[in-house]
Amino acid sequence: MDKKSELEKTKRIPPLPVEEGTESWQDALEALERDEVLTMREIEQREKLRAQKKAAKKRRRRRRIITLWFLVISGCMIGAILLFWVLKKTAPVVVDYAQETANEWKEEITEAQSETEEAQGELKIWDMPEIDRQFITPNRYSRPGEPLLHVDNVFVHYTANPGTSAAQTRSYFNNQAVTHERSVSAHFVIGMEGEIIQCIPLDEIAYAVQKHNYNSISIECCYDSEDGSFRQETYDSLTRLLAWLVCKYELPIDAVQRHSDTCYKKCPKYYAEHDDKWNALKFDVLEYIKEHGSASVPDSYFGE
């Protein structure tokens, strides 16, 4: 054996627990050469085995994650199926109840409408609401003076500014002639004490409902509640004013609409969010017409 081979073999030999040159040292050297010296192939095999174990561990972890996701997705699907089944069983009950309630309101309104139409030809105004005429100054932003040739609808609004009075709202409309902030106005403003101010003559248009300015009358209502509901005084004046306008223009009750019925705005907020309260208001208008009557009005209320 040459020196190079002897040197390589010596590098592979770990330290021996005996002194070099002794017989015990020689015996230990032979045992190592025979049984315990690790060859490069064995080292490679061990590294390969370690890599295989690591890969197997990753595969097991991946399988556990996939299994967990499968269980979660399966649970969601089962839950969705159960929810669909429950809704399928209960939804008809809810829909039927809502439909029944709507039909009841429709029947009551239709009945009141029929009774009103029968008596409308004989009705006379004798309990017309008191109206304070304070026409705003003619100007291009709030009173353009363009003629209102016919009336197909009456729209109810709210000021969207809690605590503002009818007089303040009227002043806001009038000041547009100076500020030029926007084109806005309404024929009537009803205050929180029930006062009614007329801002625009009924033979002129107001800037209140963009698509219907030329065929409608608009009423702004003041309020001071967080939910946008009106005080009782405001509600009562609105009922009387609507009854008067409905009879004057011989309109069906469905011609009385919310601003929100023609656009995305929640106006008037409370009645846009509560259809039952809006239906109740229209029903009260019909009941008022039946009780008091308001088919004819003085010409003086249609302009100067």
C-alpha positions as CSV (number, residue, x, y, z in Angstrom):
1,M,0.0,0.0,0.0
2,D,1.5,3.4,-1.0
3,K,1.7,6.4,1.2
4,K,-1.3,8.2,-0.4
5,S,-3.6,5.2,0.2
6,E,-2.3,4.9,3.7
7,L,-3.0,8.6,4.4
8,E,-6.6,8.4,3.1
9,K,-7.3,5.4,5.2
10,T,-5.8,7.1,8.2
11,K,-8.2,10.1,7.7
12,R,-11.2,7.8,7.9
13,I,-10.0,6.3,11.2
14,P,-11.4,7.9,14.3
15,P,-9.2,8.2,17.4
16,L,-8.6,5.0,19.2
17,P,-8.8,4.7,23.0
18,V,-5.3,2.9,23.1
19,E,-1.8,4.1,22.6
20,E,-0.3,3.8,19.1
21,G,2.2,1.0,18.5
22,T,0.7,-1.4,21.0
23,E,-0.8,-4.6,20.2
24,S,-4.2,-3.4,21.4
25,W,-4.0,-0.5,19.0
26,Q,-3.3,-2.9,16.0
27,D,-6.3,-5.0,17.0
28,A,-8.6,-2.0,17.2
29,L,-7.4,-0.8,13.8
30,E,-8.1,-4.1,12.2
31,A,-11.6,-4.2,13.7
32,L,-12.4,-0.7,12.4
33,E,-11.2,-1.6,9.0
34,R,-13.3,-4.7,9.0
35,D,-16.6,-3.6,10.7
36,E,-16.9,0.1,11.5
37,V,-15.2,2.3,9.0
38,L,-17.9,4.3,7.1
39,T,-17.4,4.3,3.4
40,M,-18.6,7.1,1.1
41,R,-21.4,4.9,-0.3
42,E,-22.8,4.4,3.2
43,I,-22.7,8.1,3.9
44,E,-24.5,8.8,0.6
45,Q,-27.1,6.1,1.5
46,R,-27.6,7.7,4.9
47,E,-28.0,11.2,3.3
48,K,-30.5,9.7,0.8
49,L,-32.5,8.0,3.5
50,R,-32.6,11.3,5.5
51,A,-33.8,13.2,2.4
52,Q,-36.5,10.5,1.8
53,K,-37.7,10.8,5.4
54,K,-37.8,14.6,5.1
55,A,-39.8,14.3,1.9
56,A,-42.2,11.8,3.4
57,K,-42.8,14.2,6.4
58,K,-43.6,17.0,4.0
59,R,-46.0,14.8,2.1
60,R,-47.8,13.8,5.4
61,R,-48.0,17.4,6.4
62,R,-49.4,18.3,3.0
63,R,-52.0,15.5,3.2
64,R,-53.1,16.7,6.7
65,I,-53.6,20.3,5.3
66,I,-55.5,19.0,2.3
67,T,-57.7,16.8,4.6
68,L,-58.3,19.8,6.9
69,W,-59.4,22.0,4.0
70,F,-61.5,19.3,2.6
71,L,-63.3,19.0,6.0
72,V,-63.8,22.8,6.2
73,I,-65.2,23.0,2.7
74,S,-67.4,20.0,3.2
75,G,-68.7,21.5,6.4
76,C,-69.5,24.8,4.6
77,M,-71.2,23.0,1.8
78,I,-73.3,21.0,4.3
79,G,-74.1,24.1,6.2
80,A,-75.2,26.0,3.0
81,I,-77.4,23.0,2.0
82,L,-79.0,23.0,5.5
83,L,-79.5,26.8,5.4
84,F,-81.0,26.6,1.9
85,W,-83.3,23.8,3.1
86,V,-84.4,25.9,6.2
87,L,-85.0,29.0,4.1
88,K,-86.9,27.0,1.5
89,K,-89.2,25.7,4.3
90,T,-89.6,29.1,6.1
91,A,-89.4,31.6,3.2
92,P,-92.9,30.9,1.9
93,V,-94.3,31.7,5.3
94,V,-92.5,35.0,5.5
95,V,-93.4,35.9,1.9
96,D,-97.0,34.9,2.4
97,Y,-97.3,37.1,5.6
98,A,-95.8,40.1,3.8
99,Q,-98.0,39.5,0.8
100,E,-101.1,39.2,3.0
101,T,-100.2,42.4,4.8
102,A,-99.7,44.3,1.5
103,N,-103.0,42.9,0.2
104,E,-104.8,44.0,3.3
105,W,-103.4,47.6,2.9
106,K,-104.3,47.5,-0.8
107,E,-107.8,46.4,-0.1
108,E,-108.3,49.1,2.5
109,I,-106.9,51.8,0.3
110,T,-108.9,50.6,-2.7
111,E,-112.1,50.5,-0.6
112,A,-111.4,54.0,0.7
113,Q,-110.6,55.2,-2.8
114,S,-113.9,53.9,-4.1
115,E,-115.9,55.5,-1.4
116,T,-114.1,58.8,-1.9
117,E,-114.6,58.8,-5.7
118,E,-118.3,58.2,-5.2
119,A,-118.7,61.2,-2.9
120,Q,-116.0,63.4,-4.5
121,G,-118.4,65.2,-6.9
122,E,-120.4,66.5,-4.0
123,L,-117.5,67.5,-1.8
124,K,-116.8,71.1,-1.0
125,I,-113.9,72.6,0.9
126,W,-115.0,73.7,4.3
127,D,-112.0,72.6,6.3
128,M,-109.1,73.6,4.0
129,P,-105.8,74.0,5.9
130,E,-104.6,77.5,6.6
131,I,-101.9,78.4,4.1
132,D,-99.5,81.4,4.5
133,R,-98.5,82.6,1.1
134,Q,-95.0,83.9,1.1
135,F,-93.9,83.5,-2.5
136,I,-90.2,83.7,-3.0
137,T,-88.6,86.3,-5.4
138,P,-88.6,85.2,-9.0
139,N,-85.1,84.0,-10.0
140,R,-83.5,81.3,-12.2
141,Y,-82.4,79.1,-9.3
142,S,-85.5,78.6,-7.2
143,R,-88.5,80.3,-9.0
144,P,-87.9,80.4,-12.7
145,G,-91.5,81.3,-13.4
146,E,-92.1,78.6,-16.0
147,P,-95.7,77.4,-16.2
148,L,-97.0,74.3,-14.6
149,L,-99.4,73.1,-17.3
150,H,-100.8,70.0,-15.6
151,V,-100.4,68.0,-12.4
152,D,-100.0,64.3,-12.4
153,N,-98.3,63.8,-9.0
154,V,-97.8,65.3,-5.6
155,F,-94.4,64.5,-4.1
156,V,-93.6,64.5,-0.4
157,H,-90.1,65.5,0.7
158,Y,-88.2,66.1,4.0
159,T,-85.7,68.9,4.5
160,A,-82.9,66.6,5.4
161,N,-81.8,69.2,8.0
162,P,-83.3,68.3,11.4
163,G,-84.5,71.3,13.5
164,T,-84.9,73.7,10.5
165,S,-88.1,75.6,10.6
166,A,-90.5,76.3,7.7
167,A,-89.5,79.9,7.6
168,Q,-85.8,79.0,7.5
169,T,-86.4,76.6,4.6
170,R,-88.4,79.2,2.7
171,S,-85.5,81.7,3.3
172,Y,-83.0,79.1,2.0
173,F,-85.1,78.8,-1.2
174,N,-85.3,82.6,-1.6
175,N,-81.6,83.1,-1.0
176,Q,-80.7,81.0,-4.0
177,A,-81.4,84.1,-6.0
178,V,-78.2,85.6,-4.3
179,T,-76.0,82.6,-3.5
180,H,-76.6,80.6,-6.8
181,E,-75.6,77.5,-4.8
182,R,-78.1,75.2,-6.5
183,S,-81.5,75.0,-8.2
184,V,-83.9,74.0,-5.4
185,S,-87.4,74.9,-4.1
186,A,-90.9,73.4,-3.3
187,H,-94.4,74.7,-3.6
188,F,-95.1,74.2,0.1
189,V,-93.1,73.9,3.3
190,I,-94.8,72.4,6.4
191,G,-93.2,73.4,9.7
192,M,-92.9,71.4,13.0
193,E,-95.8,73.3,14.5
194,G,-98.0,72.4,11.5
195,E,-97.7,75.8,9.8
196,I,-97.9,75.7,6.0
197,I,-96.0,78.2,3.9
198,Q,-96.5,78.4,0.2
199,C,-93.3,79.4,-1.6
200,I,-94.3,78.9,-5.3
201,P,-97.7,79.6,-7.0
202,L,-99.4,76.4,-8.1
203,D,-99.4,77.5,-11.8
204,E,-95.5,77.6,-11.8
205,I,-93.0,74.8,-11.6
206,A,-90.7,74.3,-8.6
207,Y,-87.2,72.7,-8.7
208,A,-87.9,69.7,-6.5
209,V,-88.1,66.5,-8.5
210,Q,-85.8,66.6,-11.5
211,K,-87.8,64.3,-13.8
212,H,-91.2,65.6,-12.7
213,N,-90.8,69.4,-12.2
214,Y,-93.1,70.1,-15.0
215,N,-96.0,67.9,-14.0
216,S,-96.0,67.8,-10.2
217,I,-96.4,69.7,-6.9
218,S,-93.9,69.3,-4.1
219,I,-94.2,69.6,-0.4
220,E,-91.2,69.9,2.0
221,C,-91.7,68.8,5.6
222,C,-89.6,69.9,8.6
223,Y,-88.7,67.5,11.4
224,D,-86.5,67.2,14.4
225,S,-86.3,63.4,15.1
226,E,-83.3,61.2,14.5
227,D,-85.2,58.7,12.4
228,G,-86.8,61.4,10.2
229,S,-90.3,60.9,11.3
230,F,-92.7,63.9,11.5
231,R,-94.3,65.5,14.5
232,Q,-98.0,64.9,14.8
233,E,-98.7,68.6,13.9
234,T,-96.7,68.2,10.7
235,Y,-98.4,64.9,9.9
236,D,-101.9,66.4,10.4
237,S,-101.2,69.4,8.2
238,L,-99.6,67.2,5.5
239,T,-102.7,65.0,5.5
240,R,-105.0,68.0,5.0
241,L,-102.8,69.5,2.3
242,L,-102.6,66.2,0.4
243,A,-106.3,65.7,0.6
244,W,-106.9,69.2,-0.8
245,L,-104.5,68.7,-3.7
246,V,-105.7,65.2,-4.5
247,C,-109.3,66.4,-4.8
248,K,-108.4,69.6,-6.6
249,Y,-106.6,67.8,-9.4
250,E,-108.8,64.7,-9.2
251,L,-105.8,62.5,-8.7
252,P,-105.8,58.8,-7.6
253,I,-104.2,58.3,-4.2
254,D,-101.3,56.5,-5.9
255,A,-100.4,59.8,-7.5
256,V,-99.2,60.9,-4.0
257,Q,-95.6,59.7,-4.0
258,R,-92.4,59.9,-2.1
259,H,-89.4,61.6,-3.7
260,S,-87.6,58.3,-3.2
261,D,-90.1,56.7,-5.6
262,T,-88.5,58.4,-8.5
263,C,-84.8,58.4,-7.5
264,Y,-82.1,56.8,-5.3
265,K,-82.5,59.3,-2.5
266,K,-84.2,58.2,0.8
267,C,-86.6,61.1,0.9
268,P,-88.6,61.5,3.1
269,K,-86.2,59.2,5.1
270,Y,-88.7,57.7,7.6
271,Y,-91.4,57.0,5.0
272,A,-88.8,55.7,2.5
273,E,-87.7,53.2,5.1
274,H,-91.2,52.3,6.4
275,D,-93.6,51.3,3.6
276,D,-96.3,50.5,6.1
277,K,-96.2,54.0,7.6
278,W,-96.3,55.5,4.1
279,N,-99.4,53.4,3.2
280,A,-101.0,54.5,6.5
281,L,-100.4,58.1,5.5
282,K,-102.2,57.6,2.2
283,F,-105.0,55.8,3.9
284,D,-105.4,58.7,6.4
285,V,-105.6,61.1,3.4
286,L,-108.5,59.1,1.9
287,E,-110.2,59.0,5.3
288,Y,-109.8,62.7,5.7
289,I,-111.4,63.3,2.2
290,K,-114.3,61.1,3.1
291,E,-114.9,62.9,6.4
292,H,-114.3,66.5,5.4
293,G,-114.3,66.8,1.7
294,S,-112.1,69.0,-0.4
295,A,-113.1,68.9,-4.1
296,S,-113.0,72.6,-5.0
297,V,-110.6,75.4,-4.0
298,P,-110.5,79.2,-4.4
299,D,-108.7,80.3,-7.5
300,S,-106.7,82.7,-5.3
301,Y,-104.6,79.8,-4.1
302,F,-103.2,79.1,-7.6
303,G,-101.1,82.2,-8.0
304,E,-101.2,86.0,-8.0
